[in-house]
Amino acid sequence: MPYRCCAPGHPELMNGMHRTEAHRHGQVTITKYRCERCGTIWEYENNKVNRNAGWSVVVR
């Protein structure tokens, strides 16, 4: 069963693919999620150096 995650207003996010990207300070992990209720696709950037990193909408 896929992992369920919660973001504000989207209680039915399903965990998707992971990827890593090279940044100046090192590797960053980005995970894609999809809300089963509304279909919005999100990405979560796990980057402890960048305070603006976190949740972003990819497709609504």
MONORSUL-V289231 format. One record per backbone hydrogen bond with DSSP energy under -1.0 kcal/mol. CO is the residue of the C=O (numbers start at 0). NH is the residue of the N-H. E is the energy in kcal/mol with one decimal. If there is no record, write none. Layout:
co:nh:e
CO:NH:E
CO:NH:E
This chain:
co:nh:e
2:14:-2.2
4:12:-1.4
6:9:-2.8
9:6:-1.3
11:35:-2.7
12:4:-1.9
13:33:-1.6
16:31:-2.6
18:29:-3.2
20:27:-2.4
22:25:-1.5
25:22:-2.4
27:20:-2.4
28:45:-2.9
29:18:-2.2
30:43:-2.8
31:15:-2.5
32:41:-2.5
33:13:-2.7
34:38:-2.1
39:34:-2.7
40:57:-3.3
40:58:-1.4
41:32:-2.8
42:55:-1.8
43:30:-2.2
44:46:-1.2
49:52:-1.2
53:44:-2.2
55:42:-2.5
58:40:-3.3
